[in-house]
Amino acid sequence: MRSLPLFHRIAGQPVIVLGEGDMAEPKRRLVERAGGRVVSDMQEGIDEGARLAFIAHDDAKMCEGDAIRLRCAGLLVNVVDRPDLCDFTTPSLLERDPVLIAVGTSGASAGLAKQLRLRLEQLLPADLGALAERLSAMREAIKVRFPAMAERRRALDEALGEGGPLNVLAEGSAGRVEAWIDESDTPPASGIHRFTITSDDPEELTIRQARLLGSADAVIADAAIPATILDRARADAARLTLPHDGDMPKGLVVVLERG
């Protein structure tokens, strides 16, 4: 990845926004939308402990100078339309509160990010946020039904996935959460799945391979399997290397062998 995507909480916090006009105003709105407090004076913002700054001057040299001063003061800086001067970039946002999807291109093309966001808007149900809120409200009940973390994770993967009772792309899933908890009487998927990988291109994974790799509790891989493939696994999945002579991990295990 060229950038590390993070969701930064700024509610009630000062955020410096320098500049006027068409480039600066959207940044002010963005900060306010996230609950931040816009500060238009550089020194005032620094004195108040601002951690982020947006710069949107029409003059390129002024942008460069302010970026240096703010960075020296310890702030992370975004210079509008100058990705080479940015410590961070702002993605195109799709909001189904509390669900927030950010589409970024590391500054390569804001237009591309926008079009991807518009396509995703068509796919996601309007009540996706209600599903998130319901799952949050039923967190304790879900823990009681599935006490082990690995079991709980696999159960949610199955329920939220394609064809599941809580399918994230289907309208009305929020209203089925209680019934799913009460009626779910089959253990979540587990077991060992072995795949032979013949290409370094993750796009050549089959749909089934990609789905299981993304859901696995543990991945046991040949040392020759490239990072591009392993990156499709969950970040918190256990990673082991073939040959594996120890005890087989519990839960859903994917074994990747090089063809």
N, C-alpha and C positions, 0 to 999 in steps of 0.2 A: 504493500500500500504506500502511496506517496504521502498520505496524510492519515493521522489518527483521528477518527471521528469521535467526538465527545458531545454530550449535552451539558451545557454550562448553565447553572442556575444563577440568575442575576436579579431576581425579585428583590426590590428595595435597595439594590446596590447601584453606585454611581458608574456610569459608562461614558467615556469621553467620545463625543461626535464633533469633529471639526469640519467646517465648510458650510456652504450654502447652496441652495438650488436643487436641481433635479437629481444630482448624485447623492447629496447628503440627506435629503428628506426621507427617502426610503429606509435609510439606516436608523434614523430617529424613530420612525414608526416601528421598525423591527425591535429595537430596544424596548420601546414602550409596550409593545405587544407581549414581550416576555416579562414584563413587570419591572424592568430596569428604570433607573432615573438618569435621563440625559443631562450631561454636563457639557457646555459648549466652550468653556475656558480650560485650556490645557493645564495650567498651574493649579487651578481650583480642583480639577479632577484628580491630579496627582496628590494634592494635599489631603483629599477626602478618601484616598485609598483605592481609586479605580484600578481595575486589573485588565480591562479591555479598552481598546480605542479604535474608532473608525475615523479615517481621514479621507475627505472628499473635496479638496481644493481644486479649482480649475487650473492653477499653476503647478506644473510638474515639480519644479524645484522646491516650492513650498511644501509639497507633499513629502518629498524626500527628506527635507530638513526636519519637519515635524516627526516623521517616522523614526529618525535617528534619535531625536530628543526623548521621545516617549519610550522607545526601546531601552535607552540608557537608564530611564527611570524605572525599568522593570515591568513595563506593560507589554501585553501581546497586542500586535498592531495589525489592522486590516486597512490597506490603501485601496480605495475603490478603483477597479479596472486596472490595477497594477499587481498581478499575482506575484511578480518577482520581488515585491516589497512587503508581501504579506506573511505574517506568522500564522494566520488562520484565514480561511475563506468562509463565506456564508453560503449554505446550500439552498436549493429550492425546497420549500417546505410543503408537506401535505399533512394536514392536521385533522385528526378525528379524536379530539380531546378525550382521554389523556394520551392517546396514541399519537406519536409524532414521527413522521417518516421524513428523513433528510436525504436529498439526492445531490451529490456533489461530483465534480469532475476535477478536483484539485486546481481549479482556476482555468481549466482548458477551454470550457465553453459553457457560459451561463445559459445560452439558448438551448443547448442539448439537455442540460439538467432540467430546464423548465418543461420541455416536451416530454421527457420521461415522467416527470411529476404529473403532467396532465393525463398521460396514458394510465398511470396508476390510479388517478382519481376515478376513472371509469370502472376500474376493477374492484375497488374496495367499497363495501356496503356503507351506507350512511350511519348505521348504528354500530360500527366497529368499536367506537369509544365506549358504548354501553356494555359491550361484551367485556372489555378490559375492566370497567368499573365493577361488573358483576363478579368476575373472577377474583378481583381484589377483595370484595366483600365476603366471598365464600372461601377465602384462603384457609381459614382454620378447619372448615368442614372438609376441604380437599385433603388437608394434612391428616385428618382423622381417617378418611377413607383410604388414603395411600400413605402410610406412615413413613416408609423409606423414601429418601429423596430421589434415588434412581428410579424407583417404581413410579413415583409421582410424576417425574419428568416424562417418562415413557407414556404414561396414561394421558397426560396433557397433549403430548405430540400426536397420539392417535386420535384424540377427540377433536383437536383443532385442525388436523390435517384434512386433505381432500377426502370427501366422503364421510368424515367424522360427524358426530352429532353437534359439535360446536364449530364446524367448518368456518374458518375466519373470512371466507369469501361469500358466505351465505347470509342473507338477511335473517334476522330473528334468532340468531344463535344465543344472544344474551338471555332470552327467555327459556332456554333449554338447559341452563347450567345446573339448576337444582335437580331436574329429572336425571341428568347424566350422573350426578353424584349418587343419587338414590338407586339407580338401575344398573350402574356399571358393576357387573359381576364376573367379568373375564379378566384375567391377569394381562397386563400390558405386554406387548411383544418383547421377547428376549431371544437369546440363542446366539449362535455363531454363524456369520455369513462370510464366505470366502469369495474373493474376486481376483481375477488375473488382470492386471493393468498392462496394456500394450502401448499406451500413448502418454506423453507428458502433458497433453492438452486436456484440462478438466472439462472442456465442453464436449469431449467425446465420451464422458461417463454416461451410462444409461440413466434413464429417469429413476429406476429402482436403485442403482448404485448410489446416485447422488442423494436420494432420499434416506437410505440407510446410513450412509456416511455422515450426513448431517444430523442424524438422530442418535448415533452410536454413543454408548457410555465409554467404550474403549476402542482404540484403533491399534492393531498390531500390523506393522508395515515392514516390508522388505526395505533395507537401507537404500536401495536404488529408486524407491518411489519418490518423485520430486515433491518439493514443498507446494508447488501449484496444485497438486492433487490433495495433499494433506490439509491444506488451508480450507478445504471444503468441509472438514469435520468441525464439530463444535469446539470452541476455544477451551472449554473446560473438560473435554474428553481426555481420558488417560491415553498417553502415547507410549507404545512399547515397540520394540524392534525384533523382527524375525532374525534368527530362530529364537522362539520364546519357549524356554524350558520350565518356567515356573507355573504356578497355579493360574488357570484361566480366569480372567476377571469376570465378575458377575454382571448380569444385565445383557444389554445388546452389544455384541462384539463384532467388529468388522475386521477381517484379515485381508490385507492387500499384498498380493504376490506379483512380482515383476514377470511379465511374459516375454 
